[in-house]
């Protein structure tokens, strides 16, 4: 009995072309996703009242630039490792 918070970061690869890589960062509280960043959309999208408020603030703040950097730093940098496996 308690609260459960989870952040799930996914790099989705559709081809070996680095332009086809998609970063999805989901924030979940008690099994309900409340906000998501999708690099294809290029911004945070909220799904609950709290998520909508966070998305509005995060899209205007440094969080958005940091998340866009994650696509380069995490997904694209590690793509050759995943493709070789």
C-alpha positions in Angstrom: 0.0 0.0 0.0 1.5 3.2 -1.1 2.3 5.3 -4.2 4.2 4.2 -7.2 6.0 6.6 -9.6 7.8 5.4 -12.7 9.6 7.0 -15.6 9.9 4.9 -18.7 12.4 6.0 -21.4 12.2 4.3 -24.8 14.3 4.6 -27.9 12.4 3.3 -30.9 14.3 2.4 -34.0 12.4 1.9 -37.2 15.5 1.7 -39.5 19.2 2.1 -39.5 18.7 5.7 -40.6 19.4 7.8 -37.5 16.6 10.2 -38.6 14.1 7.4 -37.9 14.8 7.2 -34.2 12.1 8.2 -31.8 12.5 9.0 -28.1 9.5 8.4 -25.8 9.7 9.4 -22.2 6.6 8.5 -20.1 5.8 9.5 -16.6 3.5 7.2 -14.7 1.9 7.5 -11.3 0.0 4.5 -9.8 -0.2 2.8 -13.2 -1.7 5.9 -15.0 0.5 7.8 -17.5 0.1 11.5 -16.8 2.6 13.1 -19.1 4.7 12.0 -22.1 7.5 13.4 -24.2 7.6 12.2 -27.8 10.5 13.4 -30.0 8.3 13.1 -33.1 5.8 15.5 -31.6 8.6 17.6 -30.1 7.0 18.5 -26.9 5.4 17.2 -23.7 1.7 16.2 -23.8 -0.3 15.8 -20.6 -3.1 13.2 -20.1 -4.4 14.2 -16.7 -5.0 17.5 -14.9 -1.5 17.4 -13.3 0.0 16.2 -16.6 -1.6 19.1 -18.5 -0.2 21.7 -16.0 3.3 20.0 -16.1 3.3 19.9 -19.9 2.5 23.6 -20.2 5.3 24.5 -17.8 7.9 22.0 -19.1 7.3 23.0 -22.7 8.2 26.6 -21.8 11.1 25.7 -19.5 14.6 24.1 -19.7 13.0 20.6 -19.5 12.1 20.7 -23.2 15.7 21.5 -24.3 17.1 18.8 -22.0 14.6 16.2 -23.4 15.5 17.1 -27.0 19.2 16.6 -26.0 18.4 13.1 -24.7 17.5 12.0 -28.2 21.0 12.8 -29.4 22.8 11.7 -26.2 21.0 8.5 -25.4 19.3 7.1 -28.5 21.4 8.2 -31.4 24.7 7.6 -29.6 23.8 4.1 -28.7 22.1 3.1 -32.0 25.2 1.3 -33.4 25.2 -1.0 -30.4 21.6 -1.9 -30.8 21.9 -2.4 -34.5 24.9 -4.8 -34.1 23.1 -7.0 -31.6 
